[in-house]
């Protein structure tokens, strides 16, 4: 069984320059997500970065979301 230790949203830098970017940021913060601005391979995308722990191992998972 795996348990999430943390879960962060990584928003593309170009999203911060768009009018809707502020709304996306506020919506994620309202749900208590930690948000970070960083360059993404896909413009205007959001990636999720999290760490989960199992009984035997610790792993980091990253899943892009468009």
Number of C-alpha atoms within 10 A of each C-alpha: 7 13 11 13 11 13 17 17 20 20 23 21 18 15 20 17 11 11 9 10 17 13 12 15 19 13 12 15 13 9 8 11 16 13 17 14 15 15 14 16 10 12 13 17 17 23 20 15 15 16 16 16 15 11 8 7 8 12 11 12 11 12 9 14 10 8
